[in-house]
Amino acid sequence: MKLAVIPARGGSKRIPRKNILPFCGKPMIAWSIEAAHASGCFDRIIVSTDDTEVGDVARAYGAEVPFIRPPELSDDYAGTIPVIAHAVAWLQHNGVEPQYVCCLYATAPFVRGQDLQEGFRLLQDTGAEYAFAVTRYVYPIQRALRLTPARRVAMWNSEQYQTRSQDLEEAFHDAGQFYWGRARAWLDQTPIFSCDAAPVVLPYERVQDIDTLEDWRSAELKFSILNKNIPTKG
């Protein structure tokens, strides 16, 4: 059985209610639910939430909300792995045995069904414990700068000062969209960022963290350009 779990708690400090705020014409979470359906990958798509309003919106767009997430997994410190492990354990307790489980973030409007398909293919073909979306850093991280206490500039890696940017190793970061994993990996709380994971490389124009209002505005502008037929307000 292939399962999608969308974590979507009700609390959010920097952007209140962000999981269900309108984003380019739909509640934010709707884009993730629709991508999960479009992928054709999943036998069930469930939302893990502590909030009844989030649950109602999720159901309206075709997701299941079979349980309310416990308070100890709904605060600002709850990690992704324990939240997904809880969902898997709950289903097992209720007679369902998922084999493959995809954590799909509620704030991932750029995710596409084919990305989820590719993640599942990699998980199977490579024998990895996880497969998740990454993208490359636009600027070489070896040339990163920091500000000193004296308000001056220093390089993080000064030994790279004379190295041409084209000679530096390309670096990647988590795209913050989805994480396919084997059910046992979630239950065992195996770390995701390790040699047990395979990367699904996405173009950087389809990756955007949405943690602040500035992020949100940037995401809407980017999304409207990539999807010209979709209005930015709804």
N, C-alpha and C positions, 0 to 999 in steps of 0.2 A: 504493500500500500504506500502511496505517495501523498504526503501531507504538506500543506502550506500553513504556517502559523504566522500571523501578523500581530506583533506586539503593539498595543495601542492603549496605553494608560490614559486616564483623564487629566492628570496633572502635568503642567508644563510651565516652568517659571518664566522663561524668556519670551515665549510666544504662547500665551494662555489659550488652551483648547486647540492647539495647532493641528492635532490629528483630524479634526472635523471642520476646521475653518475652510471657507470657500477658496479654492485654488484653481484659477482658470476655468471657472464655471461649474466645478464639482467640489464636494468635500474632499480634502486632501487624501484621506484614506481610500476614497473611491478609485483613484488611479491605480493603487497597488492591487486592490481586489480585482479590478478589470483586467490588469496585466496577468494576474494569476489565472483567471478564466481563459484569457486569450491564448495562453501558453499551451493549454490542453494537457498539462503535466500532472494535474492533481486529482486525486480521488475525493479529497475533501479540502476545503479552504476555511480555516477557522481564525477568529480574532480573539486574542487573549487580552482582556481588558478588565479594569476594576470599575468601569463607569457605564451606567445604563444608557446614557445618551449616545456614547460612542458605539455601544452595542446595537442600539436601534439603527443608527446610520449604517453600520456594517451589514446588518441584515437587509436593509433596503437595497444594498448593492450586491446582494447575493452571497454573502459570507455567513458562516455559522458562528454563533456565540454560545457554545455548550456549557460554559462555566464562567463564574466571576473570579478573576484572579485575586488571590489572597493579599491582604495589606502588606505583609512582609516582602512581597515581590512587586510592590507598586509604588515604592518611594523613589527618591532621586538616586539612590545607590544600587538599585536592582540591576544586575547585569543581564545581558542578553542570554547567555548560556543557561543560567538557572531558570529563567522565564520559559525558555523553550523546553528544557528538561521537565519542568512542571507540566506543561501541556502534554508532552509525550507520556509521562507517568499517569496523568489523569485519564488519557485515552486507554492506556493499558489496563488500568483499574476498571474501566468500563467495557472491557472485552474487545478493544481494538488494538491491533499490533502494527503500527507504522514501521516501515523499513527505511524509507527515505523521507527526511523532513527538511523543508526549506523555510528558514526564517526570512520573511520578507518585510522590510520596514514599512510602516504606515506613511512615512514622509519620503517616499521614493517615486515621485511622479515621472521620472525619466526612465524607469525600468520598462523593458519591453518583453513581450512574451517570448521572443526568440532568444533573449538573454537568459531567461530561465530555462529554456530548452537546452541551450549550450551548457549551462551549469550542470544540469542533470546528466548530459552526455559525458562531460568530463569526469564527473563523480564515478560513473560506471566504467568508463574506458581506462581511467588511470589507476583505479583502485584506491584513490585517496579517501581520507575520512571526511574531508570537506572540499567544496568548490565554491568560491565566492568572487564577487566582482571587484576588480581593481582598475585603476587608471594611472597613467604616468604623471609625474610631477612636470609641470610646464617649464619650470626653471630648475637647473641642476642644484640639488640639495647640498652638494659639496661646496657650493659657492655661497651658502647662506650666511647672513650677517646677524650679529646681535648687537644690542645697545648696552654699553657698559654703565656702571653706576655714575661715572663722570659725564654721562651723556655724549659719549663718543661711539665710534663704530669699530667693531672688531669682527674678524671672520671666525666662524665656528671651526673651520678646518684651514688654518693659515697655510699649511703645506700645499694646498691646492691653488694658491694664489697665481702661480705662473702656468697652471694647466689650462689648456684650451677647453672650452665647454664641450666641443664635439669629441674630445678624448675622455670625457668623464663617463663613468658607468651610468646608464639610465636607471632611475629609481621610480618606484611605484608606491601607491598608497591605497588603502581600503576605500572603495567607492561608496560605502555606507548604503547599499541597496538590498542585497540578498546574500544568504549563506545557505547553500545546500549542505546537508550532512547526513551521515548514517545515524539511525536512531540511537545506536549504542554509543556513538561519539557524543551526542548531546547528553545522554543519561550518565555517561562516565565523566562528563564535563571536560572532555579533551580540549585543550587550547586550539583556537581556530588559526591563529597566526603562527604557523609552524610548517615544517617540511611535510606534514600530513595533509596539507591543503593544496589544491590546484587553482590557478588563477583564471578567471574569465576577464580578459582585458577589454575594457570599454574605452571609446574615444572620450577625451576629457571634456568635450563640449556637452556630453550627456551625463555629467557628474556634477552635483552641487549639494554641499551640506546645507541644511536648513535649520539653523540653530538660533538665528537672530532675525529681527525684522529686515535688516539689510540683506541677509541671505535670502529671505522670502522674496523681496523685491527683485533681486538678481535672478532668482529661479523663475519667477513669472515672466520676466523679460526674455530669458533664454528659452523657456518653454514655448512662449508665443512665437518666437522666431523659428524654432524647430517644428512647430505645429501651426502653420499659418492660418489654418481654417478654424482654430479654436480660439474663442475670445479670451482675453485676460481677466475679464470681470464677469461675475455671474451672481 
